[in-house]
Amino acid sequence: MLQFNKTCHNWATQLALYRKTKNKNYQNKTVSQLLKARDYWKKYTETAMLQNINPIWTNRVGHVDWMKAIDFADLNVTIAGKD
């Protein structure tokens, strides 16, 4: 989980740098890191689906739909890849 947190914070920094400088290297790093985060989420979802139903009700969040979250992760990648 620690690696995911580092990735999560780093992509946000890279995206902010890209938006400020328009340097494509920052954008490429952002997309790469978001893809990695999405892959972690897919692995987490696979494990969770072995033990739970989808969507699941949680006390803190309410309904959690893991499959929709993967769609949102894909959308983040798409948005970050746009100019």
Secondary structure, 3 states (H helix, E strand, C coil): CHHHHHHHHHHHHHHHHHHHHCCHHHHHHHHHHHHHHHHHHHHHHHHHHHHCCCCEEECCCEEECHHHHHHHHHHHHHHHHCC
